């Protein structure tokens, strides 16, 4: 808790210095956490102590302020192939309960609409079974009505989302409507744009303060990104944030320095810089990222990035640190969310996932007392990727400012207290919540 209070004190000072900066978001997709809580033995911290509530641990001990949760229309508990997958379970009741917990923890809630009964991504764009075979216009009406119902329910439960993804990795289509990002003439763009407008307009109506994200999965392909988002802009799709997935083994390297001796010169920083030049009005967020800490993927790998980050606990840590370090000079980037940080094996009392992904922050193999967190070792201070996501981010992500140190109000005083059951910080006579916002 001491570390968290220190972070909050710094956040108070930062609030005085950087009030004009955009809100920064850091956290992860914890959509499977309730399953692990139901089926798993305890998570352990770096000292081997049980973590009684992982969500609040991320907030209080790691400084995370944003949590992403996916939602399916009628989840099948199956993958696209029909294989059993218990993590495909996030219906409205599930999401409402988890969203309420996120809001009660004082964090931002990012809602990820899949508009399907199972995973939607670049190669899977299937509509939910109840919408199959209907016209484009009817599909748009269904998207609007469903979005309205979900948001209305969440608001009534005290779980209003702060950020909303209208679709998940939708650069190639949505709800059985196919497009191609490199061909903005052919394909069913009219039908596709109708779906996006229906979803975005409904979010704007029901949750006017929420930021709308359009999420794609070709983060290093500057040409595809420009053509796709420019098509949306020209056709009046109302959104705020360009959301990107970034997995190095699929998408490549971070910087020009890392690719200088390689044939493929595409890299994430260059692509995001180009987005800023073409879409200066849009924020950019990495809404998914992850790195394996053991068992390098054996299929579907496009880049062997082990020459930069080893497939190890230290490699995972260094990837997260390098990602933040590479993005911190880019002032159009406002958020990073790690994918599935709570992963801890199949589940100790019931199956959570059918096979390990090896990208979470805890060892899949449980000890007698629980799952140990991945840490770099005592020589390097037992650092973890969970730690570097937020403290490193919050401490260095904001662009350098010319403000002199003597411009900070003195003396700087901060004290924690509880107000209406919530932790707040008093700093120089001002009151801030856990997100650094003035109350």
C-alpha positions in Angstrom: 0.0 0.0 0.0 2.9 2.4 0.7 3.9 2.2 -3.0 0.4 3.1 -4.1 0.2 6.1 -1.7 3.6 7.3 -3.2 2.1 7.0 -6.7 -1.0 8.9 -5.7 1.1 11.7 -4.1 3.1 11.9 -7.4 -0.2 11.9 -9.3 -1.4 14.9 -7.2 1.8 16.8 -8.1 1.4 15.8 -11.7 -2.2 17.0 -11.7 -0.9 20.5 -10.8 1.8 20.4 -13.5 0.0 18.6 -16.3 -3.6 19.6 -16.0 -3.7 20.4 -19.7 -2.6 16.9 -20.7 -5.1 14.2 -21.8 -6.0 11.4 -19.4 -3.7 8.4 -19.6 -5.0 4.9 -19.3 -3.0 1.8 -18.2 -4.3 -1.6 -17.3 -5.4 -4.8 -18.9 -8.2 -7.1 -20.2 -9.4 -9.1 -17.1 -12.4 -10.7 -18.8 -11.6 -14.2 -17.3 -10.8 -13.0 -13.8 -14.2 -14.1 -12.3 -13.5 -17.7 -13.7 -10.2 -17.9 -12.0 -11.7 -16.6 -8.8 -14.2 -19.4 -9.0 -11.8 -22.1 -10.0 -8.3 -21.1 -9.0 -6.0 -21.4 -6.0 -4.7 -18.0 -4.8 -2.5 -15.6 -6.8 0.8 -14.8 -5.0 2.7 -11.5 -4.9 6.5 -11.1 -5.1 6.7 -11.8 -1.4 4.7 -15.0 -1.7 1.6 -13.5 0.1 -1.9 -14.3 -1.1 -3.6 -11.7 -3.2 -7.2 -11.7 -1.9 -8.6 -9.5 -4.7 -6.6 -9.3 -7.9 -8.5 -6.4 -9.3 -7.9 -4.1 -6.3 -4.3 -5.4 -6.1 -3.7 -4.2 -9.7 -5.2 -0.8 -8.6 -3.6 -0.4 -5.2 -0.2 -2.1 -5.6 0.4 -1.6 -9.3 -1.3 1.7 -10.0 -3.5 0.4 -12.8 -6.4 2.6 -13.6 -8.2 0.9 -16.5 -9.8 -2.5 -17.0 -11.2 -4.0 -20.3 -14.0 -6.5 -20.4 -15.4 -8.2 -23.6 -19.0 -8.9 -24.1 -20.7 -11.5 -26.4 -24.4 -11.5 -27.5 -25.2 -15.1 -26.6 -21.8 -16.7 -25.6 -21.4 -20.2 -26.7 -18.5 -21.3 -24.4 -16.9 -22.5 -27.6 -14.3 -21.4 -30.1 -14.9 -20.8 -33.8 -14.2 -24.4 -34.5 -16.8 -25.6 -31.9 -14.1 -26.6 -29.4 -15.1 -26.1 -25.8 -13.7 -22.8 -24.3 -15.1 -21.7 -21.0 -13.7 -18.2 -21.4 -16.3 -17.5 -24.1 -18.9 -16.7 -21.3 -19.1 -13.0 -21.0 -22.8 -12.3 -21.3 -24.6 -9.1 -20.0 -25.0 -10.4 -16.5 -21.3 -11.4 -16.2 -20.1 -8.1 -17.6 -22.5 -6.0 -15.4 -21.1 -7.6 -12.3 -17.5 -7.3 -13.3 -18.0 -3.7 -14.6 -19.6 -2.7 -11.3 -16.5 -4.1 -9.5 -14.2 -2.0 -11.7 -16.1 1.2 -11.1 -16.3 0.5 -7.4 -12.5 0.2 -7.4 -12.3 3.7 -8.7 -10.9 2.6 -12.1 -12.0 3.2 -15.7 -14.1 0.6 -17.4 -13.4 -0.3 -21.1 -16.2 -2.3 -22.7 -15.3 -4.4 -25.7 -18.3 -5.2 -27.9 -17.7 -8.3 -30.1 -21.2 -8.3 -31.7 -21.0 -12.1 -31.9 -21.5 -15.2 -29.9 -17.7 -16.1 -29.8 -14.4 -14.5 -30.6 -14.3 -11.8 -33.4 -10.9 -11.0 -34.9 -9.2 -10.3 -38.2 -10.1 -13.8 -39.6 -13.4 -14.3 -37.8 -16.3 -11.8 -38.4 -19.3 -14.0 -37.7 -22.6 -12.4 -36.7 -24.4 -13.8 -33.6 -26.8 -16.6 -34.4 -29.9 -14.5 -33.8 -28.8 -12.0 -36.5 -27.8 -14.5 -39.1 -29.2 -14.0 -42.6 -30.8 -10.6 -42.1 -30.4 -7.6 -44.4 -27.7 -5.0 -43.8 -30.3 -2.4 -42.6 -31.8 -5.0 -40.2 -28.3 -5.8 -39.0 -27.6 -2.1 -38.2 -30.9 -1.9 -36.3 -29.9 -5.0 -34.3 -26.5 -3.5 -33.5 -28.2 -0.3 -32.3 -30.9 -2.0 -30.2 -28.4 -4.4 -28.6 -25.9 -1.7 -27.8 -28.7 0.4 -26.3 -29.9 -2.5 -24.1 -26.4 -3.3 -22.9 -25.5 0.3 -22.0 -28.8 1.0 -20.4 -28.4 -2.1 -18.2 -24.8 -1.1 -17.2 -25.8 2.4 -16.4 -28.7 1.3 -14.2 -26.3 -1.0 -12.3 -23.7 1.7 -11.6 -21.3 0.2 -14.2 -21.3 2.9 -16.9 -18.3 2.3 -19.2 -15.8 5.1 -19.7 -14.4 3.7 -23.0 -16.4 1.6 -25.5 -15.0 -0.5 -28.3 -17.5 -0.7 -31.1 -16.2 -4.1 -32.4 -13.1 -6.1 -31.8 -10.3 -6.2 -34.4 -12.7 -5.2 -37.2 -10.4 -4.1 -40.0 -11.7 -6.9 -42.3 -15.3 -6.8 -41.4 -18.1 -7.3 -38.8 -21.2 -9.4 -38.5 -20.6 -11.4 -41.7 -20.1 -8.2 -43.7 -16.6 -8.3 -45.3 -14.3 -5.5 -46.3 -10.6 -5.1 -47.1 -8.6 -2.2 -45.6 -6.5 -1.9 -48.8 -9.5 -1.7 -51.1 -11.9 1.1 -50.1 -13.9 0.8 -53.3 -15.0 -2.8 -53.5 -16.5 -4.9 -50.7 -19.6 -4.1 -48.8 -18.5 -0.8 -47.3 -22.0 0.6 -47.2 -23.2 -2.2 -45.0 -20.1 -2.2 -42.9 -20.2 1.6 -42.3 -23.9 1.3 -41.4 -23.0 -1.1 -38.6 -20.3 1.2 -37.2 -22.5 4.3 -37.3 -25.3 2.4 -35.6 -23.0 1.3 -32.8 -21.1 4.6 -32.4 -24.2 6.8 -32.5 -25.9 4.7 -29.9 -22.9 4.9 -27.6 -22.8 8.6 -28.0 -26.5 8.8 -27.2 -26.5 6.6 -24.1 -23.0 7.4 -22.8 -22.1 10.9 -24.1 -19.0 11.1 -21.8 -17.5 7.8 -22.9 -14.7 7.7 -25.5 -15.4 5.5 -28.5 -12.7 3.2 -29.8 -12.4 1.6 -33.3 -10.1 -1.4 -32.8 -7.9 -2.9 -35.6 -5.1 -5.4 -35.7 -2.5 -4.2 -38.3 -0.6 -1.8 -36.0 2.6 -1.7 -38.0 1.0 -1.4 -41.5 0.8 2.4 -42.0 -0.8 2.0 -45.4 -3.7 -0.2 -44.2 -4.3 2.0 -41.2 -4.4 5.2 -43.2 -6.8 3.8 -45.9 -9.1 2.2 -43.3 -9.4 5.1 -40.8 -9.6 7.7 -43.6 -12.5 5.8 -45.1 -14.3 6.0 -41.7 -13.5 9.7 -41.4 -14.7 10.5 -44.9 -18.0 8.7 -44.2 -18.7 10.4 -40.9 -18.1 7.6 -38.4 -18.1 9.2 -35.0 -15.3 7.9 -32.8 -12.4 9.2 -30.6 -9.7 6.6 -30.3 -7.8 4.5 -32.8 -7.3 1.2 -30.9 -4.6 -1.2 -31.9 -3.6 -4.7 -31.0 0.2 -5.2 -30.8 1.7 -8.7 -30.5 5.4 -8.6 -31.7 5.3 -12.3 -32.9 2.5 -11.3 -35.3 3.1 -7.6 -35.9 6.8 -7.0 -35.8 9.2 -4.8 -33.9 8.8 -1.5 -32.0 11.4 0.9 -33.4 13.4 1.7 -36.5 16.5 0.8 -34.5 15.3 -2.7 -34.0 14.6 -3.2 -37.8 17.6 -1.5 -39.2 19.3 -4.8 -40.3 16.0 -6.5 -41.3 14.2 -6.7 -44.6 10.9 -5.7 -43.1 11.2 -2.0 -42.0 7.7 -1.7 -40.6 7.6 -0.9 -36.9 5.0 0.3 -34.4 6.5 3.7 -33.6 6.8 4.7 -37.3 3.2 3.6 -37.9 1.9 5.5 -34.9 3.8 8.6 -35.9 2.2 8.4 -39.3 -1.3 8.1 -37.7 -0.5 11.3 -35.8 0.4 13.1 -39.0 -2.8 12.0 -40.8 -5.3 11.9 -37.8 -4.0 14.6 -35.4 -7.5 14.8 -33.8 -7.5 11.1 -32.8 -6.0 9.5 -29.7 -4.2 6.2 -30.1 -4.3 3.3 -27.6 -2.7 -0.1 -27.5 -5.8 -1.9 -26.3 -4.2 -5.4 -26.5 -0.6 -6.4 -26.1 1.2 -9.4 -24.6 4.4 -11.5 -24.7 5.1 -15.1 -23.9 7.3 -15.9 -20.9 7.8 -19.5 -21.9 6.9 -21.9 -24.8 7.4 -19.7 -27.9 4.4 -20.1 -30.3 4.9 -22.9 -32.8 2.4 -21.8 -35.4 1.1 -18.6 -36.9 4.3 -16.7 -36.0 5.3 -13.9 -38.4 8.3 -12.5 -36.6 10.8 -14.2 -34.4 11.4 -11.3 -32.0 13.4 -13.4 -29.6 16.5 -11.6 -30.9 15.2 -8.6 -28.9 13.1 -10.1 -26.1 13.8 -13.7 -25.0 10.9 -16.0 -24.4 11.3 -15.8 -20.7 10.1 -14.0 -17.6 12.8 -11.4 -18.1 12.0 -11.1 -21.8 8.3 -10.5 -21.0 9.3 -7.8 -18.5 11.7 -6.1 -21.0 9.1 -6.2 -23.7 6.6 -4.3 -21.5 9.3 -1.8 -20.4 10.5 -1.3 -24.0 6.9 -0.8 -25.2 6.3 2.0 -22.7 9.7 3.5 -23.3 9.1 3.6 -27.1 5.6 5.1 -26.8 6.3 7.7 -24.1 7.5 10.4 -26.6 4.3 9.9 -28.7 1.8 12.4 -27.3 -1.0 11.0 -29.4 -0.8 7.7 -27.5 -3.0 7.8 -24.4 -3.2 4.2 -23.2 -1.8 0.7 -22.9 -3.9 -2.4 -21.9 -2.2 -5.8 -21.4 -4.1 -8.9 -22.7 -5.1 -11.6 -20.2 -2.7 -10.6 -17.3 -4.6 -12.8 -14.9 -3.8 -16.0 -16.8 -2.7 -18.7 -14.3 -3.1 -22.1 -16.0 -6.2 -24.1 -16.8 -7.7 -23.5 -13.4 -7.1 -25.6 -10.3 -10.7 -26.6 -9.5 -12.2 -26.4 -13.0 -11.1 -25.6 -16.5 -10.8 -21.9 -17.3 -8.9 -22.1 -20.6 -8.4 -25.3 -22.7 -4.7 -24.5 -23.4 -2.1 -22.2 -21.9 -1.2 -19.0 -23.7 1.8 -18.3 -21.5 1.4 -14.6 -21.7 -0.1 -13.7 -18.3 1.9 -12.5 -15.2 1.6 -15.7 -13.1 3.2 -19.1 -13.5 0.7 -21.7 -14.8 2.1 -24.4 -12.5 0.6 -23.9 -9.1 2.5 -24.6 -5.9 0.9 -26.1 -2.9 -0.3 -22.7 -1.9 -1.1 -21.0 -5.2 0.4 -19.4 -8.3 3.6 -17.4 -8.1 4.0 -14.1 -10.0 6.6 -14.0 -12.7 9.5 -12.0 -11.3 13.0 -11.3 -12.7 14.9 -12.4 -9.7 16.4 -10.9 -6.6 19.5 -9.7 -8.5 17.3 -7.3 -10.5 15.0 -6.5 -7.6 12.2 -9.0 -8.3 10.6 -6.8 -10.9 7.4 -7.9 -12.6 5.7 -6.9 -15.8 2.7 -6.0 -13.7 4.8 -3.4 -11.9 6.4 -1.9 -15.0 3.0 -1.4 -16.8 1.9 1.3 -14.5 4.5 2.9 -12.2 7.0 3.2 -15.1 4.1 4.4 -17.4 2.7 6.9 -14.9 6.2 8.1 -14.0 7.6 8.7 -17.5 4.9 8.5 -20.1 3.9 12.1 -20.0 5.9 14.2 -22.4 8.8 16.3 -21.0 7.6 19.7 -19.9 9.6 22.9 -19.6 8.1 23.6 -16.1 10.9 24.2 -13.6 10.9 22.3 -10.4 10.4 25.5 -8.4 7.1 26.0 -10.3 5.6 23.2 -8.2 3.6 24.8 -5.3 5.5 24.5 -2.1 5.4 23.1 0.4 4.0 19.9 -1.3 1.9 18.1 1.3 -0.3 15.1 0.8 -2.3 12.9 3.1 -4.6 10.0 2.5 -8.1 9.8 3.9 -11.4 8.1 3.3 -14.4 10.0 2.1 -17.7 8.2 1.6 -15.8 4.9 1.7 -13.4 5.9 -1.0 -9.7 6.6 -0.7 -8.8 10.2 -1.5 -5.7 12.3 -1.3 -5.4 15.9 0.0 -2.6 17.8 -1.7 -2.0 21.5 -1.0 -5.5 22.0 0.0 -7.0 20.2 -3.0 -8.8 16.8 -2.9 -8.0 14.2 -5.6 -9.5 10.7 -6.2 -7.4 7.6 -7.0 -7.3 8.6 -10.6 -5.7 12.0 -9.9 -8.9 13.9 -10.7 -9.8 17.0 -8.6 -12.9 16.4 -6.5 
